[in-house]
């Protein structure tokens, strides 16, 4: 595996970790209690609910990763010498319009630029790539704050004129937990001395 493929793999693994971590926070995981084991019918129901949870987690992470995979693929092409590789055509191919299209384009461009920075930096771990690309925790925090802001605007653009409480609650949870996981990421990459 080439050095570029290794870096892309590290980046993708980090994004998958983030998507899985976020899914675990926002999806309700069924709990197993001792009495469920003693009653077979209830135990079967638990496994049914757990299977639904696992499918929901997989689907959430898969959908979350679509834009990240696309932006990373284009960034790898660019860093490998294809100066025409960019993400500008992606939003037009998925049927978005108005604010949603512009927010999605902004998200893709931010991710694309971030991945290019990571791919051009050197290091043996994702942590090393981030430190090489951003230097200080402040610079990396600025990127993550921009990312969170764009994701918030994108989520708001999907909201219908009559937003349901369920949609608002889910989006609020996603945003809250995204911020929390990102703060933890910053602390792991740039531990306080």
MIMARMAR-853300 format. One line per field, with one value per residue: residue number from 1; residue in one letter; x, y, z of N, C-alpha, C, O in turn. Coordinates in Angstrom, 3 decimals, always signed. Layout:
% residues N
seq <- [NUM_...]
type <- [A_...]
n_x <- [X_...]
n_y <- [Y_...]
n_z <- [Z_...]
ca_x <- [X_...]
ca_y <- [Y_...]
ca_z <- [Z_...]
c_x <- [X_...]
c_y <- [Y_...]
c_z <- [Z_...]
o_x <- [X_...]
o_y <- [Y_...]
o_z <- [Z_...]
END
This chain:
% residues 193
seq <- [1_2_3_4_5_6_7_8_9_10_11_12_13_14_15_16_17_18_19_20_21_22_23_24_25_26_27_28_29_30_31_32_33_34_35_36_37_38_39_40_41_42_43_44_45_46_47_48_49_50_51_52_53_54_55_56_57_58_59_60_61_62_63_64_65_66_67_68_69_70_71_72_73_74_75_76_77_78_79_80_81_82_83_84_85_86_87_88_89_90_91_92_93_94_95_96_97_98_99_100_101_102_103_104_105_106_107_108_109_110_111_112_113_114_115_116_117_118_119_120_121_122_123_124_125_126_127_128_129_130_131_132_133_134_135_136_137_138_139_140_141_142_143_144_145_146_147_148_149_150_151_152_153_154_155_156_157_158_159_160_161_162_163_164_165_166_167_168_169_170_171_172_173_174_175_176_177_178_179_180_181_182_183_184_185_186_187_188_189_190_191_192_193]
type <- [X_X_X_X_X_X_X_X_X_X_X_X_X_X_X_X_X_X_X_X_X_X_X_X_X_X_X_X_X_X_X_X_X_X_X_X_X_X_X_X_X_X_X_X_X_X_X_X_X_X_X_X_X_X_X_X_X_X_X_X_X_X_X_X_X_X_X_X_X_X_X_X_X_X_X_X_X_X_X_X_X_X_X_X_X_X_X_X_X_X_X_X_X_X_X_X_X_X_X_X_X_X_X_X_X_X_X_X_X_X_X_X_X_X_X_X_X_X_X_X_X_X_X_X_X_X_X_X_X_X_X_X_X_X_X_X_X_X_X_X_X_X_X_X_X_X_X_X_X_X_X_X_X_X_X_X_X_X_X_X_X_X_X_X_X_X_X_X_X_X_X_X_X_X_X_X_X_X_X_X_X_X_X_X_X_X_X_X_X_X_X_X_X]
n_x <- [+0.852_+0.560_+2.030_+0.206_-2.222_-2.240_-2.478_-4.979_-6.535_-6.225_-7.507_-10.100_-10.766_-10.825_-13.005_-15.042_-15.005_-15.905_-18.505_-19.675_-19.454_-21.108_-23.548_-23.970_-24.506_-26.869_-28.810_-31.197_-30.172_-31.051_-31.489_-30.306_-31.652_-31.425_-33.790_-34.835_-33.368_-34.307_-36.869_-37.822_-39.363_-39.298_-36.597_-36.103_-37.441_-35.794_-33.463_-34.497_-35.023_-32.394_-31.199_-32.504_-31.520_-28.773_-28.909_-29.913_-27.802_-25.756_-26.871_-27.116_-24.394_-23.405_-24.800_-23.925_-21.281_-21.187_-20.761_-18.278_-16.653_-16.772_-15.582_-13.039_-12.070_-11.842_-9.955_-7.724_-7.252_-6.575_-4.230_-2.632_-1.957_-3.912_-4.995_-7.477_-9.302_-11.941_-14.634_-16.786_-18.760_-20.337_-22.661_-24.561_-25.249_-26.949_-29.466_-30.165_-31.357_-31.370_-30.818_-30.036_-28.459_-26.323_-25.297_-24.543_-22.586_-20.735_-20.038_-18.832_-16.626_-15.207_-14.561_-13.062_-10.851_-9.804_-9.124_-7.163_-5.200_-4.561_-3.673_-1.395_+0.236_+2.602_+2.992_+2.516_+0.176_-3.336_-3.512_-0.916_-1.072_-3.021_-1.772_+0.443_-0.827_-2.347_-0.944_-1.279_-3.639_-5.576_-5.904_-6.910_-9.234_-10.625_-11.157_-12.851_-14.981_-15.953_-16.790_-18.809_-20.598_-21.312_-22.502_-24.679_-26.111_-26.686_-28.319_-30.442_-31.385_-32.732_-35.009_-38.481_-41.121_-42.891_-41.613_-41.174_-41.334_-39.877_-37.924_-36.458_-35.545_-33.907_-31.964_-30.917_-29.778_-27.848_-26.183_-25.368_-24.022_-22.095_-20.491_-19.543_-18.092_-16.195_-14.838_-13.669_-12.007_-10.212_-8.992_-7.731_-5.912_-4.461_-3.352_-3.634_-0.875]
n_y <- [-1.177_+2.193_+5.275_+7.386_+5.996_+4.828_+7.105_+8.055_+5.918_+6.101_+8.552_+7.963_+5.936_+7.428_+9.120_+7.203_+6.206_+8.509_+8.745_+6.333_+6.729_+8.937_+7.877_+5.966_+7.666_+9.029_+7.180_+5.027_+2.551_-0.750_-2.176_-4.924_-6.944_-9.020_-10.486_-10.709_-12.705_-14.905_-15.201_-16.458_-15.379_-12.623_-12.274_-12.874_-10.729_-8.673_-9.209_-8.747_-5.986_-5.136_-5.881_-4.138_-1.736_-2.063_-2.135_+0.431_+1.979_+1.228_+2.130_+4.894_+5.632_+4.893_+6.632_+9.073_+8.969_+9.242_+11.825_+12.375_+10.294_+10.850_+13.433_+12.837_+11.008_+12.668_+14.473_+12.821_+12.202_+14.774_+15.380_+13.403_+14.419_+15.143_+17.959_+18.866_+17.636_+18.044_+18.948_+20.287_+19.477_+17.589_+18.347_+19.064_+16.682_+15.308_+16.326_+18.532_+21.775_+25.409_+26.800_+24.433_+23.114_+24.951_+24.954_+22.271_+22.125_+23.874_+22.414_+20.145_+21.376_+22.356_+19.955_+18.708_+20.493_+20.196_+17.448_+17.446_+18.960_+17.203_+14.961_+15.976_+16.407_+14.901_+11.804_+9.051_+8.406_+9.280_+11.384_+12.500_+13.375_+15.397_+17.181_+17.870_+19.098_+21.190_+22.288_+24.036_+23.554_+25.474_+26.229_+23.833_+23.644_+25.862_+24.962_+22.743_+24.083_+25.593_+23.483_+22.349_+24.511_+24.728_+22.221_+22.547_+24.622_+23.278_+21.161_+22.709_+23.712_+21.600_+21.473_+21.597_+23.989_+23.783_+22.670_+19.531_+18.441_+16.138_+16.067_+18.380_+17.687_+15.449_+16.577_+18.504_+16.799_+15.507_+17.676_+18.533_+16.230_+15.926_+18.184_+17.548_+15.141_+16.095_+17.936_+16.140_+14.822_+16.876_+17.183_+14.695_+14.752_+17.059_+17.020_+18.497_+19.899]
n_z <- [+0.000_-0.866_+0.423_+0.212_+0.017_+2.533_+4.173_+3.301_+4.137_+6.945_+7.393_+6.493_+8.309_+10.680_+10.134_+9.901_+12.513_+13.843_+12.725_+13.630_+16.405_+16.727_+15.868_+17.882_+19.990_+19.288_+18.569_+20.029_+22.094_+22.746_+25.973_+27.855_+30.290_+33.247_+33.735_+31.192_+29.977_+31.246_+30.328_+27.432_+25.230_+25.599_+25.453_+22.764_+21.613_+22.510_+20.970_+18.449_+18.622_+19.055_+16.672_+14.920_+15.924_+15.323_+12.523_+12.033_+13.026_+11.280_+8.840_+9.358_+9.726_+7.218_+5.463_+6.487_+5.759_+2.994_+1.686_+2.765_+1.816_-0.926_-1.064_-0.038_-1.946_-4.206_-3.205_-2.892_-5.585_-6.486_-4.971_-5.941_-8.377_-10.262_-11.322_-12.020_-10.479_-8.352_-6.094_-7.099_-8.960_-7.708_-5.997_-7.963_-9.134_-7.431_-7.150_-5.502_-4.432_-4.239_-0.989_+0.245_-1.668_-1.942_+0.680_+0.932_-1.040_+0.077_+2.364_+1.161_-0.141_+2.076_+3.436_+1.409_+1.111_+3.704_+3.706_+1.711_+2.965_+5.080_+3.640_+2.451_+4.582_+6.873_+8.611_+10.881_+12.068_+12.438_+14.202_+13.977_+11.320_+11.512_+13.290_+11.723_+9.579_+10.679_+12.778_+15.418_+18.130_+18.069_+15.371_+14.298_+15.784_+14.822_+12.207_+12.824_+14.081_+11.929_+10.312_+11.917_+11.957_+9.216_+8.830_+10.539_+9.225_+6.849_+7.780_+8.780_+6.371_+5.276_+6.695_+6.768_+5.981_+8.063_+10.645_+12.262_+15.663_+16.140_+14.109_+14.711_+17.268_+16.744_+15.036_+16.768_+18.680_+17.104_+16.454_+19.012_+20.030_+18.050_+18.459_+21.025_+20.587_+18.838_+20.466_+22.237_+20.445_+19.780_+22.284_+22.502_+20.403_+20.879_+23.719_+26.976_+28.578]
ca_x <- [+0.000_+1.364_+1.896_-1.043_-3.314_-2.205_-3.046_-6.419_-7.129_-6.287_-8.546_-11.386_-11.014_-11.240_-14.373_-15.932_-15.083_-16.768_-19.880_-20.144_-19.599_-22.296_-24.720_-24.173_-25.049_-28.209_-29.768_-31.513_-29.680_-31.836_-30.717_-30.618_-31.656_-31.350_-35.075_-35.071_-32.737_-35.133_-38.129_-37.371_-40.088_-38.771_-35.226_-36.202_-37.803_-34.577_-32.596_-35.140_-34.751_-30.959_-30.941_-32.973_-30.539_-27.543_-29.199_-30.011_-26.441_-25.053_-27.453_-26.735_-22.966_-23.243_-25.269_-23.039_-19.987_-21.255_-20.069_-16.879_-15.972_-16.657_-14.591_-11.726_-11.650_-11.410_-8.726_-6.646_-6.970_-5.885_-2.879_-1.883_-1.559_-5.016_-5.350_-8.880_-10.142_-12.552_-15.956_-17.809_-19.845_-21.094_-24.013_-25.468_-25.620_-27.836_-30.798_-30.452_-31.521_-31.427_-29.908_-29.514_-27.377_-25.153_-24.723_-23.890_-21.361_-19.809_-19.558_-17.906_-15.388_-14.468_-14.003_-12.057_-9.657_-9.283_-8.475_-5.931_-4.202_-4.133_-2.924_-0.101_+1.066_+3.252_+2.777_+2.190_-1.156_-4.239_-3.081_+0.253_-1.518_-3.696_-0.757_+1.233_-1.647_-2.898_-0.024_-1.824_-5.017_-6.454_-6.201_-7.771_-10.523_-11.296_-11.712_-13.987_-16.091_-16.518_-17.482_-20.041_-21.489_-21.842_-23.429_-25.900_-26.857_-27.194_-29.456_-31.544_-31.922_-33.623_-36.210_-39.663_-41.683_-43.533_-40.727_-41.723_-40.517_-38.964_-36.790_-35.667_-34.896_-32.828_-30.907_-30.284_-28.927_-26.698_-25.289_-24.811_-23.056_-20.978_-19.611_-18.922_-17.107_-15.098_-14.035_-12.871_-10.979_-9.186_-8.264_-6.867_-4.834_-3.676_-3.578_-3.109_+0.396]
ca_y <- [+0.000_+3.411_+6.216_+8.124_+5.088_+4.704_+8.335_+8.058_+4.901_+6.674_+9.592_+7.280_+5.261_+8.435_+9.549_+6.096_+6.215_+9.619_+8.398_+5.305_+7.349_+9.786_+6.984_+5.384_+8.688_+9.518_+6.086_+4.380_+1.169_-1.531_-2.709_-6.300_-7.157_-10.424_-11.162_-10.985_-13.986_-15.959_-15.327_-16.551_-14.506_-11.278_-12.321_-12.793_-9.347_-7.880_-9.398_-8.050_-4.558_-4.912_-5.969_-2.867_-0.735_-2.272_-1.713_+1.889_+2.496_+1.007_+3.025_+6.264_+5.810_+4.815_+7.888_+10.138_+8.837_+9.454_+13.052_+12.287_+9.416_+11.572_+14.498_+12.219_+10.453_+13.789_+15.019_+11.892_+12.444_+16.061_+15.275_+12.513_+15.123_+15.529_+19.324_+19.130_+16.938_+18.847_+18.481_+21.241_+18.849_+16.621_+18.772_+19.104_+15.316_+14.652_+16.919_+19.529_+23.120_+26.524_+26.842_+23.097_+22.862_+25.782_+24.473_+20.993_+22.456_+24.455_+21.292_+19.354_+22.132_+22.390_+18.621_+18.522_+21.247_+19.549_+16.195_+17.774_+19.350_+15.997_+14.109_+16.598_+16.402_+13.606_+11.210_+7.626_+8.251_+10.391_+12.477_+13.122_+14.081_+16.624_+18.097_+18.351_+19.941_+22.364_+22.852_+24.271_+23.136_+26.582_+26.132_+22.673_+24.001_+26.761_+24.102_+21.967_+25.010_+25.869_+22.267_+22.261_+25.567_+24.367_+21.102_+23.107_+25.310_+22.257_+20.505_+23.670_+23.887_+20.475_+21.638_+22.062_+25.227_+23.423_+21.636_+18.698_+18.386_+15.007_+16.477_+19.339_+16.977_+14.623_+17.480_+19.073_+15.753_+15.320_+18.823_+18.507_+15.152_+16.217_+19.119_+16.841_+14.201_+16.894_+18.446_+15.003_+14.601_+17.913_+16.871_+13.534_+15.118_+18.107_+16.914_+19.569_+19.483]
ca_z <- [+0.000_-0.959_+1.537_+0.019_+0.372_+3.998_+4.741_+3.001_+5.014_+8.302_+7.388_+6.385_+9.590_+11.654_+9.794_+10.273_+13.979_+14.216_+12.349_+14.566_+17.723_+16.673_+15.801_+19.213_+20.881_+18.938_+18.430_+21.301_+22.142_+23.702_+27.101_+28.220_+31.740_+33.641_+33.596_+29.772_+29.672_+31.840_+29.581_+26.042_+24.307_+25.808_+24.964_+21.300_+21.309_+22.703_+19.806_+17.337_+18.806_+18.881_+15.231_+14.350_+16.344_+14.543_+11.151_+12.055_+13.206_+10.007_+7.834_+9.698_+9.428_+5.769_+4.866_+6.955_+5.090_+1.545_+1.288_+3.178_+0.856_-2.194_-0.920_+0.148_-3.235_-5.046_-2.613_-3.244_-7.006_-6.603_-4.407_-6.828_-9.590_-11.147_-10.924_-12.347_-9.499_-7.286_-5.672_-7.546_-9.713_-6.902_-5.601_-9.113_-9.498_-6.472_-7.187_-4.477_-4.977_-3.293_+0.162_+0.517_-2.624_-1.623_+1.950_+0.664_-1.780_+1.060_+3.176_+0.354_-0.336_+3.340_+3.643_+0.355_+1.517_+4.917_+3.329_+0.984_+3.992_+5.788_+2.720_+2.174_+5.787_+7.072_+9.918_+10.916_+12.652_+12.138_+15.093_+13.351_+10.120_+11.938_+13.832_+10.609_+8.709_+11.370_+13.753_+16.758_+18.403_+17.695_+13.936_+14.107_+16.382_+13.865_+11.157_+13.348_+14.298_+10.598_+9.899_+12.703_+11.479_+7.895_+9.029_+11.124_+8.165_+5.928_+8.441_+8.807_+5.021_+5.008_+7.507_+6.030_+6.524_+9.321_+11.186_+13.329_+16.874_+16.020_+13.277_+15.491_+18.369_+16.200_+14.561_+17.964_+19.255_+16.219_+16.604_+20.369_+20.162_+17.141_+19.166_+22.134_+20.050_+18.275_+21.592_+22.704_+19.426_+19.973_+23.512_+22.274_+19.487_+21.536_+25.160_+27.828_+29.179]
c_x <- [+0.900_+1.138_+0.587_-2.248_-3.394_-2.840_-4.550_-7.147_-7.267_-7.404_-9.921_-11.739_-11.449_-12.678_-15.391_-16.101_-16.036_-18.228_-20.464_-20.369_-20.855_-23.559_-25.010_-24.800_-26.504_-29.249_-29.973_-31.102_-30.506_-30.947_-31.217_-30.577_-31.708_-32.680_-35.417_-34.486_-33.598_-36.443_-37.789_-38.072_-39.553_-37.339_-35.188_-36.544_-36.598_-33.678_-33.182_-34.843_-33.271_-30.582_-31.362_-32.008_-29.273_-27.742_-29.275_-28.647_-25.658_-25.555_-27.062_-25.289_-22.728_-23.661_-24.374_-21.740_-20.030_-20.465_-18.594_-16.073_-15.751_-15.568_-13.183_-11.209_-11.135_-10.111_-7.529_-6.259_-6.162_-4.436_-2.002_-1.582_-2.664_-5.529_-6.800_-9.833_-10.646_-13.965_-17.097_-18.973_-20.743_-22.490_-25.016_-25.992_-26.603_-29.178_-31.140_-30.659_-31.494_-30.369_-29.265_-28.327_-26.133_-24.501_-23.976_-22.582_-20.312_-19.208_-18.516_-16.573_-14.557_-13.804_-12.862_-10.755_-8.983_-8.529_-7.184_-4.835_-3.665_-3.267_-1.539_+0.796_+1.698_+2.986_+2.354_+0.803_-2.031_-3.852_-1.902_-0.145_-2.176_-2.677_+0.105_+0.466_-2.059_-1.950_-0.652_-3.256_-6.004_-6.859_-7.153_-9.162_-11.306_-11.910_-12.954_-15.198_-16.758_-17.336_-18.816_-21.058_-22.118_-22.824_-24.747_-26.748_-27.444_-28.408_-30.668_-32.178_-32.861_-34.963_-37.349_-40.198_-42.402_-42.720_-41.401_-40.783_-39.506_-37.727_-35.876_-34.900_-33.719_-31.660_-30.182_-29.345_-27.678_-25.694_-24.607_-23.721_-21.871_-19.985_-18.845_-17.817_-15.918_-14.224_-13.119_-11.730_-9.849_-8.339_-7.336_-5.685_-3.893_-3.912_-2.957_-1.863_+0.376]
c_y <- [+1.244_+4.312_+6.996_+7.260_+4.894_+5.924_+8.383_+7.060_+5.427_+7.711_+8.946_+6.569_+6.248_+8.875_+8.459_+6.008_+7.324_+9.281_+7.353_+5.879_+8.202_+8.936_+6.369_+6.378_+9.025_+8.415_+5.405_+2.917_+0.389_-2.094_-4.111_-6.412_-8.658_-11.140_-11.462_-12.336_-15.138_-16.186_-15.296_-15.601_-13.077_-11.198_-12.209_-11.365_-8.421_-8.001_-8.725_-6.542_-4.243_-4.967_-4.675_-1.733_-0.840_-1.842_-0.193_+2.544_+2.380_+1.970_+4.480_+6.519_+5.780_+6.093_+9.058_+10.143_+9.146_+10.681_+13.006_+11.399_+10.137_+12.641_+13.924_+11.650_+11.550_+14.406_+14.132_+12.089_+13.731_+15.958_+14.362_+13.155_+15.518_+16.902_+19.688_+18.459_+17.926_+18.342_+19.334_+20.597_+17.944_+17.123_+18.785_+17.717_+14.656_+15.357_+17.878_+20.877_+24.157_+26.475_+25.484_+22.791_+23.678_+25.346_+23.155_+21.216_+23.015_+23.367_+20.479_+20.072_+22.181_+21.039_+18.346_+19.233_+20.621_+18.273_+16.439_+18.158_+18.119_+15.113_+14.668_+16.636_+15.020_+13.114_+9.766_+7.363_+9.431_+11.621_+13.234_+13.924_+15.413_+17.633_+18.676_+19.325_+21.243_+23.004_+22.939_+23.753_+24.220_+26.524_+24.972_+22.952_+24.926_+25.942_+23.366_+22.853_+25.383_+24.675_+22.124_+23.301_+25.235_+23.214_+21.596_+23.814_+24.321_+21.558_+21.429_+23.832_+22.750_+20.618_+22.183_+23.337_+24.989_+22.310_+20.837_+18.720_+17.255_+15.395_+17.404_+18.645_+16.143_+15.500_+18.108_+18.061_+15.543_+16.454_+18.818_+17.444_+15.330_+17.140_+18.404_+15.900_+14.965_+17.501_+17.350_+14.715_+15.612_+17.595_+15.677_+13.885_+16.127_+18.043_+18.077_+19.061_+19.696]
c_z <- [+0.000_+0.253_+1.442_+0.391_+1.880_+4.661_+4.517_+3.893_+6.448_+8.406_+7.364_+7.685_+10.664_+11.388_+10.143_+11.784_+14.437_+13.921_+13.298_+15.958_+17.788_+16.650_+17.169_+20.184_+20.562_+18.790_+19.777_+21.237_+23.158_+24.801_+27.444_+29.737_+32.027_+33.414_+32.139_+29.369_+30.168_+31.098_+28.087_+25.068_+24.406_+25.282_+23.439_+20.885_+21.476_+21.478_+18.563_+17.425_+18.605_+17.399_+14.545_+14.704_+15.496_+13.093_+11.061_+12.182_+11.907_+8.926_+8.091_+9.307_+7.920_+5.074_+5.252_+6.149_+3.597_+1.117_+1.658_+2.223_-0.477_-2.118_-0.775_-1.176_-4.160_-4.518_-2.951_-4.711_-7.184_-6.132_-5.271_-8.185_-10.544_-10.714_-11.239_-11.354_-8.458_-7.035_-6.233_-8.279_-8.892_-6.515_-6.755_-9.469_-8.542_-6.313_-6.069_-5.144_-3.855_-2.220_+0.437_-0.397_-2.273_-0.312_+1.745_-0.087_-0.825_+1.951_+2.406_+0.148_+0.938_+3.617_+2.659_+0.722_+2.748_+4.561_+2.561_+1.977_+4.708_+4.888_+2.404_+3.401_+5.941_+8.482_+9.799_+11.495_+12.224_+12.965_+14.492_+12.112_+10.485_+12.453_+12.718_+9.726_+9.378_+12.366_+15.129_+16.903_+18.006_+16.242_+13.652_+14.667_+15.452_+12.738_+11.653_+13.619_+12.972_+10.123_+10.625_+12.236_+10.142_+8.023_+9.619_+10.082_+7.163_+6.524_+8.502_+7.435_+4.630_+5.724_+6.646_+6.669_+7.851_+9.980_+12.299_+14.520_+16.801_+15.227_+14.075_+16.612_+17.861_+15.751_+15.745_+18.616_+18.416_+16.421_+17.970_+20.495_+19.215_+17.829_+20.284_+21.640_+19.473_+19.370_+22.133_+21.734_+19.584_+21.192_+23.343_+21.384_+20.135_+23.043_+25.919_+28.534_+30.653]
o_x <- [+1.865_+0.182_-0.069_-3.190_-4.485_-3.637_-5.310_-8.256_-8.298_-8.150_-10.808_-12.892_-12.335_-13.477_-16.481_-17.201_-16.874_-19.097_-21.614_-21.359_-21.577_-24.531_-26.169_-25.536_-27.290_-30.447_-29.035_-31.619_-30.647_-29.790_-32.403_-29.601_-32.003_-32.696_-36.204_-35.044_-33.611_-37.056_-37.501_-37.426_-39.379_-36.925_-34.329_-35.993_-36.403_-33.175_-32.446_-34.464_-32.929_-29.746_-30.647_-31.718_-28.760_-26.844_-28.758_-28.368_-24.983_-24.761_-26.720_-24.988_-21.930_-22.956_-24.100_-21.169_-18.971_-19.582_-17.754_-14.941_-14.679_-14.728_-12.233_-10.028_-10.110_-9.259_-6.448_-5.074_-5.190_-3.522_-0.784_-1.009_-2.391_-6.394_-7.295_-11.040_-9.855_-14.429_-18.255_-20.084_-21.820_-23.450_-26.203_-27.072_-27.056_-29.950_-32.313_-30.205_-31.583_-29.205_-28.096_-27.309_-25.018_-23.275_-22.905_-21.581_-19.136_-18.016_-17.450_-15.513_-13.333_-12.632_-11.820_-9.680_-7.758_-7.424_-6.209_-3.687_-2.459_-2.248_-0.613_+1.998_+1.356_+2.783_+1.892_+0.303_-1.539_-3.868_-1.885_+0.374_-1.920_-2.722_+0.461_+1.045_-2.117_-2.146_-0.556_-3.969_-7.143_-8.023_-8.088_-10.161_-12.520_-13.051_-13.987_-16.332_-17.983_-18.437_-19.833_-22.247_-23.317_-23.878_-25.815_-27.965_-28.563_-29.418_-31.798_-33.383_-33.699_-35.933_-37.163_-39.779_-42.507_-43.086_-42.096_-39.588_-38.401_-36.605_-34.659_-33.744_-32.654_-30.504_-28.958_-28.249_-26.577_-24.494_-23.407_-22.633_-20.756_-18.778_-17.649_-16.728_-14.772_-13.004_-11.954_-10.616_-8.673_-7.115_-6.272_-4.581_-2.677_-4.592_-1.893_-1.820_+1.359]
o_y <- [+1.332_+4.134_+7.243_+7.747_+4.806_+5.795_+8.711_+7.331_+5.226_+7.741_+9.334_+6.599_+5.950_+8.990_+8.763_+5.767_+7.105_+9.502_+7.471_+5.556_+8.187_+9.245_+6.265_+5.989_+9.280_+8.684_+5.236_+2.145_+0.817_-2.443_-4.416_-6.026_-9.458_-12.280_-12.369_-13.030_-16.216_-17.246_-14.232_-15.069_-12.407_-10.176_-11.520_-10.851_-7.499_-6.989_-8.199_-5.913_-3.200_-4.191_-4.172_-0.875_+0.167_-1.248_+0.402_+3.546_+3.321_+2.552_+5.212_+7.506_+6.564_+6.585_+9.933_+11.203_+9.298_+10.577_+13.543_+11.728_+10.043_+12.738_+14.473_+11.799_+11.380_+14.817_+14.633_+12.136_+13.767_+16.404_+14.529_+12.502_+16.170_+16.999_+20.713_+18.698_+18.568_+17.413_+19.121_+21.124_+17.568_+16.372_+18.539_+17.595_+13.543_+15.010_+18.019_+21.108_+23.817_+26.162_+25.403_+22.268_+23.157_+25.367_+22.948_+20.562_+22.664_+23.395_+20.164_+19.455_+22.061_+20.982_+17.814_+18.638_+20.529_+18.042_+15.710_+17.733_+17.997_+14.582_+13.908_+16.874_+14.087_+13.894_+9.318_+6.240_+10.440_+12.749_+14.464_+15.015_+16.433_+18.807_+19.853_+20.268_+22.286_+24.155_+21.998_+23.548_+23.923_+26.743_+25.108_+22.536_+24.783_+26.188_+23.364_+22.422_+25.480_+24.834_+21.812_+23.003_+25.432_+23.230_+21.115_+23.635_+24.503_+21.381_+20.984_+24.066_+22.920_+19.944_+23.133_+23.718_+25.901_+21.138_+21.386_+18.987_+17.377_+15.085_+17.217_+18.973_+16.132_+15.200_+18.230_+18.414_+15.417_+16.211_+19.072_+17.718_+14.925_+16.904_+18.627_+15.869_+14.533_+17.573_+17.593_+14.402_+15.252_+17.717_+15.630_+13.378_+16.057_+18.907_+18.577_+17.931_+19.405]
o_z <- [+0.760_+1.007_+2.455_+1.015_+2.442_+5.590_+5.429_+4.353_+7.089_+9.385_+8.125_+8.114_+11.466_+12.318_+10.627_+12.280_+15.313_+14.765_+13.722_+16.615_+18.785_+17.339_+17.569_+21.091_+21.474_+18.876_+20.556_+20.429_+24.303_+24.565_+27.328_+30.380_+31.140_+32.950_+31.868_+28.519_+29.574_+31.226_+27.539_+24.165_+23.388_+24.734_+22.889_+19.911_+20.685_+20.991_+17.728_+16.438_+18.049_+16.934_+13.678_+13.871_+15.009_+12.495_+10.115_+11.524_+11.488_+8.188_+7.161_+8.635_+7.404_+4.192_+4.430_+5.891_+2.988_+0.265_+0.936_+1.869_-1.076_-3.013_-1.334_-1.490_-4.821_-5.306_-3.260_-5.040_-7.938_-6.826_-5.325_-9.057_-11.552_-9.843_-10.771_-11.393_-7.767_-7.697_-5.876_-8.227_-9.356_-6.691_-6.539_-10.048_-8.811_-5.419_-5.722_-6.265_-2.676_-2.469_+0.816_+0.056_-2.303_-0.201_+2.315_+0.204_-0.914_+2.257_+2.935_+0.249_+0.885_+3.987_+3.042_+0.651_+2.821_+5.053_+2.746_+1.844_+4.922_+5.328_+2.121_+3.277_+5.214_+9.412_+8.749_+11.428_+11.719_+12.471_+14.495_+11.878_+9.845_+12.087_+12.763_+9.187_+8.727_+12.755_+15.918_+15.921_+17.645_+15.908_+12.864_+14.080_+15.313_+12.346_+10.984_+13.410_+12.897_+9.596_+10.006_+12.132_+9.948_+7.386_+9.240_+10.047_+6.685_+5.843_+8.300_+7.337_+3.745_+5.379_+5.885_+7.762_+8.671_+9.888_+13.154_+14.387_+17.330_+15.630_+14.100_+16.875_+18.479_+16.049_+15.724_+19.052_+18.952_+16.545_+18.070_+21.001_+19.545_+17.786_+20.468_+22.213_+19.604_+19.220_+22.446_+22.154_+19.529_+21.152_+23.960_+21.584_+19.959_+23.598_+25.554_+29.020_+31.333]
END
